[in-house]
Amino acid sequence: MAVLIYGSETFEFDERLLAHVKIVITQKLRRSESFLLSWTHRDGRGRSSVWVNASSDLHFRFAEAKPPVLNQQWLSMMMESSYASRGLDVDAVAEPTAAE
């Protein structure tokens, strides 16, 4: 279980998913690009969206000591999605399998 801390709020994510989202956020902020990040809560009780920009107070906490091998195709899909008017909805960008 991984946690995204945004200001004083904490949000739980799958380890692998948050590892990829972290890279997308980092790339976007390096380019000074703000965007909307949205997801469904793990308990199925609602959704959250946060505006991510250079002044966002972000912290990523992972339970696993070793980071996962990243899927470059998934990162590209997430990055492309982040430019849409609705921003990056992590539920709408499923990780592609090796055969895709």
PyMOL commands that set and color helices and strands:
alter all, ss='L'
color gray80, all
select helices_A, chain A and resi 15-30+72-82+90-92
alter helices_A, ss='H'
color red, helices_A
select strands_A, chain A and resi 2-6+9-13+35-40+47-52+58-62+88-89
alter strands_A, ss='S'
color yellow, strands_A
deselect
rebuild
show_as cartoon
